[in-house]
């Protein structure tokens, strides 16, 4: 039996996530797919900014000098 590492799906036709609630804090959150983190070089602790533009949410990395 061969065990391999599953391939990450990059931009699959249907890439949906759901809004969830942390049962301890009551805060809402969404999970960012791993392929997006890899594409942007983000990791746990990366600081991001979220802005609403029309009916979209734009997430960008906060660059500190």
PDB file with one MODEL, atoms N, CA, C and O in Angstrom:
MODEL        1
ATOM      1  N   UNK A   1       0.842  -1.187   0.000  1.00  0.00           N
ATOM      2  CA  UNK A   1       0.000   0.000   0.000  1.00  0.00           C
ATOM      3  C   UNK A   1       0.881   1.242   0.000  1.00  0.00           C
ATOM      4  O   UNK A   1       1.755   1.402   0.852  1.00  0.00           O
ATOM      5  N   UNK A   2       0.639   2.097  -0.951  1.00  0.00           N
ATOM      6  CA  UNK A   2       1.436   3.307  -1.083  1.00  0.00           C
ATOM      7  C   UNK A   2       0.683   4.494  -0.505  1.00  0.00           C
ATOM      8  O   UNK A   2      -0.487   4.716  -0.814  1.00  0.00           O
ATOM      9  N   UNK A   3       1.373   5.252   0.339  1.00  0.00           N
ATOM     10  CA  UNK A   3       0.763   6.441   0.939  1.00  0.00           C
ATOM     11  C   UNK A   3       1.496   7.654   0.394  1.00  0.00           C
ATOM     12  O   UNK A   3       2.721   7.741   0.478  1.00  0.00           O
ATOM     13  N   UNK A   4       0.750   8.575  -0.155  1.00  0.00           N
ATOM     14  CA  UNK A   4       1.366   9.764  -0.721  1.00  0.00           C
ATOM     15  C   UNK A   4       0.782  11.020  -0.117  1.00  0.00           C
ATOM     16  O   UNK A   4      -0.195  10.984   0.631  1.00  0.00           O
ATOM     17  N   UNK A   5       1.396  12.114  -0.454  1.00  0.00           N
ATOM     18  CA  UNK A   5       0.909  13.415  -0.007  1.00  0.00           C
ATOM     19  C   UNK A   5      -0.146  13.877  -1.001  1.00  0.00           C
ATOM     20  O   UNK A   5       0.122  13.930  -2.202  1.00  0.00           O
ATOM     21  N   UNK A   6      -1.341  14.213  -0.521  1.00  0.00           N
ATOM     22  CA  UNK A   6      -2.378  14.669  -1.465  1.00  0.00           C
ATOM     23  C   UNK A   6      -1.977  15.982  -2.113  1.00  0.00           C
ATOM     24  O   UNK A   6      -1.387  16.855  -1.477  1.00  0.00           O
ATOM     25  N   UNK A   7      -2.312  16.105  -3.401  1.00  0.00           N
ATOM     26  CA  UNK A   7      -2.011  17.340  -4.109  1.00  0.00           C
ATOM     27  C   UNK A   7      -2.991  18.429  -3.695  1.00  0.00           C
ATOM     28  O   UNK A   7      -4.178  18.171  -3.498  1.00  0.00           O
ATOM     29  N   UNK A   8      -2.474  19.659  -3.564  1.00  0.00           N
ATOM     30  CA  UNK A   8      -3.340  20.790  -3.262  1.00  0.00           C
ATOM     31  C   UNK A   8      -4.049  21.204  -4.539  1.00  0.00           C
ATOM     32  O   UNK A   8      -3.455  21.201  -5.618  1.00  0.00           O
ATOM     33  N   UNK A   9      -5.296  21.552  -4.417  1.00  0.00           N
ATOM     34  CA  UNK A   9      -6.043  22.021  -5.577  1.00  0.00           C
ATOM     35  C   UNK A   9      -5.880  23.521  -5.699  1.00  0.00           C
ATOM     36  O   UNK A   9      -6.263  24.274  -4.804  1.00  0.00           O
ATOM     37  N   UNK A  10      -5.315  23.944  -6.805  1.00  0.00           N
ATOM     38  CA  UNK A  10      -5.124  25.363  -7.050  1.00  0.00           C
ATOM     39  C   UNK A  10      -6.211  25.850  -7.985  1.00  0.00           C
ATOM     40  O   UNK A  10      -6.359  25.354  -9.102  1.00  0.00           O
ATOM     41  N   UNK A  11      -6.976  26.837  -7.511  1.00  0.00           N
ATOM     42  CA  UNK A  11      -8.064  27.416  -8.288  1.00  0.00           C
ATOM     43  C   UNK A  11      -9.004  26.359  -8.865  1.00  0.00           C
ATOM     44  O   UNK A  11      -9.291  26.378 -10.062  1.00  0.00           O
ATOM     45  N   UNK A  12      -9.483  25.445  -8.034  1.00  0.00           N
ATOM     46  CA  UNK A  12     -10.455  24.496  -8.575  1.00  0.00           C
ATOM     47  C   UNK A  12     -11.705  25.254  -9.012  1.00  0.00           C
ATOM     48  O   UNK A  12     -11.942  26.388  -8.595  1.00  0.00           O
ATOM     49  N   UNK A  13     -12.485  24.611  -9.848  1.00  0.00           N
ATOM     50  CA  UNK A  13     -13.671  25.268 -10.403  1.00  0.00           C
ATOM     51  C   UNK A  13     -14.583  25.802  -9.308  1.00  0.00           C
ATOM     52  O   UNK A  13     -15.134  26.896  -9.434  1.00  0.00           O
ATOM     53  N   UNK A  14     -14.744  25.035  -8.236  1.00  0.00           N
ATOM     54  CA  UNK A  14     -15.579  25.473  -7.126  1.00  0.00           C
ATOM     55  C   UNK A  14     -14.735  25.480  -5.863  1.00  0.00           C
ATOM     56  O   UNK A  14     -14.503  24.434  -5.258  1.00  0.00           O
ATOM     57  N   UNK A  15     -14.284  26.641  -5.474  1.00  0.00           N
ATOM     58  CA  UNK A  15     -13.433  26.776  -4.298  1.00  0.00           C
ATOM     59  C   UNK A  15     -14.194  27.598  -3.268  1.00  0.00           C
ATOM     60  O   UNK A  15     -14.007  28.810  -3.159  1.00  0.00           O
ATOM     61  N   UNK A  16     -15.052  26.923  -2.518  1.00  0.00           N
ATOM     62  CA  UNK A  16     -15.907  27.602  -1.552  1.00  0.00           C
ATOM     63  C   UNK A  16     -15.460  27.301  -0.132  1.00  0.00           C
ATOM     64  O   UNK A  16     -14.825  26.280   0.130  1.00  0.00           O
ATOM     65  N   UNK A  17     -15.794  28.191   0.768  1.00  0.00           N
ATOM     66  CA  UNK A  17     -15.591  27.977   2.189  1.00  0.00           C
ATOM     67  C   UNK A  17     -16.818  28.542   2.892  1.00  0.00           C
ATOM     68  O   UNK A  17     -17.619  29.249   2.280  1.00  0.00           O
ATOM     69  N   UNK A  18     -16.962  28.238   4.150  1.00  0.00           N
ATOM     70  CA  UNK A  18     -18.110  28.746   4.892  1.00  0.00           C
ATOM     71  C   UNK A  18     -17.653  29.620   6.039  1.00  0.00           C
ATOM     72  O   UNK A  18     -16.540  29.475   6.544  1.00  0.00           O
ATOM     73  N   UNK A  19     -18.517  30.522   6.442  1.00  0.00           N
ATOM     74  CA  UNK A  19     -18.259  31.326   7.633  1.00  0.00           C
ATOM     75  C   UNK A  19     -18.564  30.443   8.834  1.00  0.00           C
ATOM     76  O   UNK A  19     -19.634  29.840   8.911  1.00  0.00           O
ATOM     77  N   UNK A  20     -17.627  30.366   9.766  1.00  0.00           N
ATOM     78  CA  UNK A  20     -17.806  29.540  10.954  1.00  0.00           C
ATOM     79  C   UNK A  20     -17.695  30.409  12.199  1.00  0.00           C
ATOM     80  O   UNK A  20     -17.248  31.554  12.129  1.00  0.00           O
ATOM     81  N   UNK A  21     -18.104  29.859  13.338  1.00  0.00           N
ATOM     82  CA  UNK A  21     -18.036  30.569  14.606  1.00  0.00           C
ATOM     83  C   UNK A  21     -17.196  29.743  15.576  1.00  0.00           C
ATOM     84  O   UNK A  21     -17.433  28.548  15.757  1.00  0.00           O
ATOM     85  N   UNK A  22     -16.220  30.389  16.192  1.00  0.00           N
ATOM     86  CA  UNK A  22     -15.412  29.725  17.207  1.00  0.00           C
ATOM     87  C   UNK A  22     -16.300  29.498  18.433  1.00  0.00           C
ATOM     88  O   UNK A  22     -16.855  30.458  18.966  1.00  0.00           O
ATOM     89  N   UNK A  23     -16.448  28.258  18.888  1.00  0.00           N
ATOM     90  CA  UNK A  23     -17.359  27.985  19.993  1.00  0.00           C
ATOM     91  C   UNK A  23     -16.903  28.575  21.329  1.00  0.00           C
ATOM     92  O   UNK A  23     -17.713  28.754  22.238  1.00  0.00           O
ATOM     93  N   UNK A  24     -15.624  28.872  21.448  1.00  0.00           N
ATOM     94  CA  UNK A  24     -15.113  29.420  22.707  1.00  0.00           C
ATOM     95  C   UNK A  24     -15.238  30.939  22.744  1.00  0.00           C
ATOM     96  O   UNK A  24     -15.718  31.506  23.726  1.00  0.00           O
ATOM     97  N   UNK A  25     -14.796  31.601  21.654  1.00  0.00           N
ATOM     98  CA  UNK A  25     -14.774  33.067  21.645  1.00  0.00           C
ATOM     99  C   UNK A  25     -16.026  33.684  21.042  1.00  0.00           C
ATOM    100  O   UNK A  25     -16.349  34.838  21.326  1.00  0.00           O
ATOM    101  N   UNK A  26     -16.741  32.911  20.200  1.00  0.00           N
ATOM    102  CA  UNK A  26     -17.905  33.452  19.513  1.00  0.00           C
ATOM    103  C   UNK A  26     -17.540  34.294  18.303  1.00  0.00           C
ATOM    104  O   UNK A  26     -18.420  34.892  17.683  1.00  0.00           O
ATOM    105  N   UNK A  27     -16.239  34.353  17.947  1.00  0.00           N
ATOM    106  CA  UNK A  27     -15.806  35.139  16.795  1.00  0.00           C
ATOM    107  C   UNK A  27     -16.035  34.358  15.500  1.00  0.00           C
ATOM    108  O   UNK A  27     -15.901  33.135  15.462  1.00  0.00           O
ATOM    109  N   UNK A  28     -16.380  35.089  14.447  1.00  0.00           N
ATOM    110  CA  UNK A  28     -16.565  34.499  13.132  1.00  0.00           C
ATOM    111  C   UNK A  28     -15.215  34.373  12.438  1.00  0.00           C
ATOM    112  O   UNK A  28     -14.324  35.194  12.654  1.00  0.00           O
ATOM    113  N   UNK A  29     -15.061  33.337  11.597  1.00  0.00           N
ATOM    114  CA  UNK A  29     -13.834  33.182  10.828  1.00  0.00           C
ATOM    115  C   UNK A  29     -14.097  32.367   9.567  1.00  0.00           C
ATOM    116  O   UNK A  29     -15.094  31.653   9.460  1.00  0.00           O
ATOM    117  N   UNK A  30     -13.172  32.495   8.616  1.00  0.00           N
ATOM    118  CA  UNK A  30     -13.176  31.656   7.413  1.00  0.00           C
ATOM    119  C   UNK A  30     -11.772  31.074   7.279  1.00  0.00           C
ATOM    120  O   UNK A  30     -10.800  31.676   7.734  1.00  0.00           O
ATOM    121  N   UNK A  31     -11.673  29.919   6.662  1.00  0.00           N
ATOM    122  CA  UNK A  31     -10.390  29.266   6.461  1.00  0.00           C
ATOM    123  C   UNK A  31      -9.862  29.628   5.083  1.00  0.00           C
ATOM    124  O   UNK A  31     -10.578  29.497   4.089  1.00  0.00           O
ATOM    125  N   UNK A  32      -8.617  30.083   5.014  1.00  0.00           N
ATOM    126  CA  UNK A  32      -7.976  30.404   3.741  1.00  0.00           C
ATOM    127  C   UNK A  32      -7.319  29.126   3.242  1.00  0.00           C
ATOM    128  O   UNK A  32      -6.548  28.508   3.976  1.00  0.00           O
ATOM    129  N   UNK A  33      -7.608  28.713   2.003  1.00  0.00           N
ATOM    130  CA  UNK A  33      -7.013  27.479   1.483  1.00  0.00           C
ATOM    131  C   UNK A  33      -5.479  27.540   1.470  1.00  0.00           C
ATOM    132  O   UNK A  33      -4.883  28.596   1.261  1.00  0.00           O
ATOM    133  N   UNK A  34      -4.866  26.380   1.699  1.00  0.00           N
ATOM    134  CA  UNK A  34      -3.404  26.298   1.780  1.00  0.00           C
ATOM    135  C   UNK A  34      -2.721  26.774   0.507  1.00  0.00           C
ATOM    136  O   UNK A  34      -1.656  27.388   0.577  1.00  0.00           O
ATOM    137  N   UNK A  35      -3.315  26.503  -0.666  1.00  0.00           N
ATOM    138  CA  UNK A  35      -2.668  26.923  -1.905  1.00  0.00           C
ATOM    139  C   UNK A  35      -2.556  28.435  -1.999  1.00  0.00           C
ATOM    140  O   UNK A  35      -1.604  28.946  -2.589  1.00  0.00           O
ATOM    141  N   UNK A  36      -3.515  29.163  -1.425  1.00  0.00           N
ATOM    142  CA  UNK A  36      -3.438  30.631  -1.430  1.00  0.00           C
ATOM    143  C   UNK A  36      -2.297  31.091  -0.535  1.00  0.00           C
ATOM    144  O   UNK A  36      -1.525  31.974  -0.911  1.00  0.00           O
ATOM    145  N   UNK A  37      -2.187  30.495   0.652  1.00  0.00           N
ATOM    146  CA  UNK A  37      -1.083  30.846   1.551  1.00  0.00           C
ATOM    147  C   UNK A  37       0.254  30.601   0.866  1.00  0.00           C
ATOM    148  O   UNK A  37       1.157  31.434   0.940  1.00  0.00           O
ATOM    149  N   UNK A  38       0.380  29.459   0.202  1.00  0.00           N
ATOM    150  CA  UNK A  38       1.632  29.135  -0.486  1.00  0.00           C
ATOM    151  C   UNK A  38       1.921  30.108  -1.611  1.00  0.00           C
ATOM    152  O   UNK A  38       3.061  30.545  -1.761  1.00  0.00           O
ATOM    153  N   UNK A  39       0.912  30.463  -2.411  1.00  0.00           N
ATOM    154  CA  UNK A  39       1.110  31.399  -3.517  1.00  0.00           C
ATOM    155  C   UNK A  39       1.610  32.758  -3.039  1.00  0.00           C
ATOM    156  O   UNK A  39       2.432  33.390  -3.703  1.00  0.00           O
ATOM    157  N   UNK A  40       1.118  33.203  -1.894  1.00  0.00           N
ATOM    158  CA  UNK A  40       1.500  34.519  -1.383  1.00  0.00           C
ATOM    159  C   UNK A  40       2.663  34.463  -0.405  1.00  0.00           C
ATOM    160  O   UNK A  40       3.153  35.507   0.025  1.00  0.00           O
ATOM    161  N   UNK A  41       3.114  33.273  -0.046  1.00  0.00           N
ATOM    162  CA  UNK A  41       4.215  33.144   0.911  1.00  0.00           C
ATOM    163  C   UNK A  41       3.782  33.497   2.322  1.00  0.00           C
ATOM    164  O   UNK A  41       4.608  33.886   3.147  1.00  0.00           O
ATOM    165  N   UNK A  42       2.496  33.364   2.606  1.00  0.00           N
ATOM    166  CA  UNK A  42       1.980  33.652   3.940  1.00  0.00           C
ATOM    167  C   UNK A  42       2.134  32.427   4.827  1.00  0.00           C
ATOM    168  O   UNK A  42       2.230  31.302   4.335  1.00  0.00           O
ATOM    169  N   UNK A  43       2.156  32.646   6.118  1.00  0.00           N
ATOM    170  CA  UNK A  43       2.304  31.590   7.110  1.00  0.00           C
ATOM    171  C   UNK A  43       1.558  32.011   8.359  1.00  0.00           C
ATOM    172  O   UNK A  43       1.081  33.142   8.451  1.00  0.00           O
ATOM    173  N   UNK A  44       1.456  31.110   9.320  1.00  0.00           N
ATOM    174  CA  UNK A  44       0.781  31.459  10.570  1.00  0.00           C
ATOM    175  C   UNK A  44       1.475  32.666  11.185  1.00  0.00           C
ATOM    176  O   UNK A  44       2.696  32.677  11.342  1.00  0.00           O
ATOM    177  N   UNK A  45       0.704  33.662  11.526  1.00  0.00           N
ATOM    178  CA  UNK A  45       1.259  34.887  12.095  1.00  0.00           C
ATOM    179  C   UNK A  45       1.398  36.019  11.092  1.00  0.00           C
ATOM    180  O   UNK A  45       1.680  37.151  11.487  1.00  0.00           O
ATOM    181  N   UNK A  46       1.208  35.746   9.793  1.00  0.00           N
ATOM    182  CA  UNK A  46       1.257  36.808   8.791  1.00  0.00           C
ATOM    183  C   UNK A  46       0.110  37.775   9.067  1.00  0.00           C
ATOM    184  O   UNK A  46      -1.044  37.366   9.201  1.00  0.00           O
ATOM    185  N   UNK A  47       0.440  39.056   9.150  1.00  0.00           N
ATOM    186  CA  UNK A  47      -0.588  40.067   9.409  1.00  0.00           C
ATOM    187  C   UNK A  47      -1.227  40.486   8.094  1.00  0.00           C
ATOM    188  O   UNK A  47      -0.533  40.844   7.143  1.00  0.00           O
ATOM    189  N   UNK A  48      -2.568  40.440   8.047  1.00  0.00           N
ATOM    190  CA  UNK A  48      -3.297  40.801   6.831  1.00  0.00           C
ATOM    191  C   UNK A  48      -4.293  41.914   7.127  1.00  0.00           C
ATOM    192  O   UNK A  48      -4.722  42.105   8.265  1.00  0.00           O
ATOM    193  N   UNK A  49      -4.651  42.644   6.073  1.00  0.00           N
ATOM    194  CA  UNK A  49      -5.640  43.709   6.145  1.00  0.00           C
ATOM    195  C   UNK A  49      -6.830  43.282   5.293  1.00  0.00           C
ATOM    196  O   UNK A  49      -6.657  42.740   4.201  1.00  0.00           O
ATOM    197  N   UNK A  50      -8.027  43.526   5.790  1.00  0.00           N
ATOM    198  CA  UNK A  50      -9.235  43.200   5.034  1.00  0.00           C
ATOM    199  C   UNK A  50     -10.013  44.467   4.765  1.00  0.00           C
ATOM    200  O   UNK A  50     -10.262  45.261   5.672  1.00  0.00           O
ATOM    201  N   UNK A  51     -10.403  44.659   3.492  1.00  0.00           N
ATOM    202  CA  UNK A  51     -11.184  45.822   3.083  1.00  0.00           C
ATOM    203  C   UNK A  51     -12.375  45.349   2.258  1.00  0.00           C
ATOM    204  O   UNK A  51     -12.300  44.338   1.559  1.00  0.00           O
ATOM    205  N   UNK A  52     -13.460  46.084   2.349  1.00  0.00           N
ATOM    206  CA  UNK A  52     -14.636  45.787   1.545  1.00  0.00           C
ATOM    207  C   UNK A  52     -14.631  46.726   0.347  1.00  0.00           C
ATOM    208  O   UNK A  52     -14.577  47.946   0.495  1.00  0.00           O
ATOM    209  N   UNK A  53     -14.689  46.129  -0.853  1.00  0.00           N
ATOM    210  CA  UNK A  53     -14.773  46.897  -2.098  1.00  0.00           C
ATOM    211  C   UNK A  53     -15.999  46.399  -2.839  1.00  0.00           C
ATOM    212  O   UNK A  53     -15.983  45.312  -3.417  1.00  0.00           O
ATOM    213  N   UNK A  54     -17.056  47.189  -2.823  1.00  0.00           N
ATOM    214  CA  UNK A  54     -18.303  46.758  -3.457  1.00  0.00           C
ATOM    215  C   UNK A  54     -18.854  45.554  -2.714  1.00  0.00           C
ATOM    216  O   UNK A  54     -19.128  45.627  -1.516  1.00  0.00           O
ATOM    217  N   UNK A  55     -19.015  44.443  -3.427  1.00  0.00           N
ATOM    218  CA  UNK A  55     -19.516  43.237  -2.781  1.00  0.00           C
ATOM    219  C   UNK A  55     -18.408  42.199  -2.582  1.00  0.00           C
ATOM    220  O   UNK A  55     -18.685  41.007  -2.446  1.00  0.00           O
ATOM    221  N   UNK A  56     -17.145  42.660  -2.566  1.00  0.00           N
ATOM    222  CA  UNK A  56     -15.988  41.769  -2.389  1.00  0.00           C
ATOM    223  C   UNK A  56     -15.200  42.143  -1.142  1.00  0.00           C
ATOM    224  O   UNK A  56     -15.197  43.295  -0.709  1.00  0.00           O
ATOM    225  N   UNK A  57     -14.540  41.154  -0.582  1.00  0.00           N
ATOM    226  CA  UNK A  57     -13.590  41.390   0.513  1.00  0.00           C
ATOM    227  C   UNK A  57     -12.203  41.191  -0.068  1.00  0.00           C
ATOM    228  O   UNK A  57     -11.911  40.144  -0.646  1.00  0.00           O
ATOM    229  N   UNK A  58     -11.348  42.194   0.082  1.00  0.00           N
ATOM    230  CA  UNK A  58      -9.986  42.137  -0.433  1.00  0.00           C
ATOM    231  C   UNK A  58      -9.050  41.958   0.756  1.00  0.00           C
ATOM    232  O   UNK A  58      -9.059  42.754   1.695  1.00  0.00           O
ATOM    233  N   UNK A  59      -8.238  40.895   0.702  1.00  0.00           N
ATOM    234  CA  UNK A  59      -7.301  40.596   1.784  1.00  0.00           C
ATOM    235  C   UNK A  59      -5.896  40.818   1.253  1.00  0.00           C
ATOM    236  O   UNK A  59      -5.509  40.220   0.250  1.00  0.00           O
ATOM    237  N   UNK A  60      -5.121  41.685   1.926  1.00  0.00           N
ATOM    238  CA  UNK A  60      -3.748  41.969   1.530  1.00  0.00           C
ATOM    239  C   UNK A  60      -2.836  41.844   2.732  1.00  0.00           C
ATOM    240  O   UNK A  60      -3.257  42.040   3.872  1.00  0.00           O
ATOM    241  N   UNK A  61      -1.583  41.515   2.467  1.00  0.00           N
ATOM    242  CA  UNK A  61      -0.603  41.418   3.536  1.00  0.00           C
ATOM    243  C   UNK A  61      -0.191  42.813   3.995  1.00  0.00           C
ATOM    244  O   UNK A  61      -0.009  43.711   3.174  1.00  0.00           O
ATOM    245  N   UNK A  62      -0.048  42.991   5.289  1.00  0.00           N
ATOM    246  CA  UNK A  62       0.418  44.251   5.848  1.00  0.00           C
ATOM    247  C   UNK A  62       1.929  44.242   5.773  1.00  0.00           C
ATOM    248  O   UNK A  62       2.580  43.380   6.362  1.00  0.00           O
ATOM    249  N   UNK A  63       2.491  45.201   5.047  1.00  0.00           N
ATOM    250  CA  UNK A  63       3.941  45.311   4.905  1.00  0.00           C
ATOM    251  C   UNK A  63       4.450  46.332   5.907  1.00  0.00           C
ATOM    252  O   UNK A  63       4.022  47.486   5.896  1.00  0.00           O
ATOM    253  N   UNK A  64       5.346  45.919   6.756  1.00  0.00           N
ATOM    254  CA  UNK A  64       5.952  46.817   7.752  1.00  0.00           C
ATOM    255  C   UNK A  64       7.377  47.113   7.336  1.00  0.00           C
ATOM    256  O   UNK A  64       8.124  46.207   6.965  1.00  0.00           O
ATOM    257  N   UNK A  65       7.754  48.374   7.397  1.00  0.00           N
ATOM    258  CA  UNK A  65       9.151  48.757   7.061  1.00  0.00           C
ATOM    259  C   UNK A  65      10.006  48.749   8.278  1.00  0.00           C
ATOM    260  O   UNK A  65      11.199  49.041   8.196  1.00  0.00           O
TER     261      UNK A  65
ENDMDL
END
